[in-house]
Amino acid sequence: MAQTLRDFLKVVENLPPDTLLCVAEVDEAFAAHVEELEIVEDAKPQDNRKPESIEAVELGNGKQTVLVIRW
């Protein structure tokens, strides 16, 4: 089922504005629609030499809230 902007905004309306936004593939095939939205409250961004360049987020063992969009 296609995700509407209204549905998306209902999910994220109470998140703090500094919440990280992450994306993850459900499988290797490209999909046209969002499959799932998940709020993870104990995520941990991967330590990186460049703080502005986060390439991976561990979904656990941390203190950061992230919104994961799976397509």
Buried (B, 14 or more C-beta within 10 A) or exposed (E): EEBEEEEBEEBEEEBEEEBBEBEEEEEEEEEEEBBEBEBBEEBBBEEEEEEEEBEEBBBEEBEBBBBBBBB
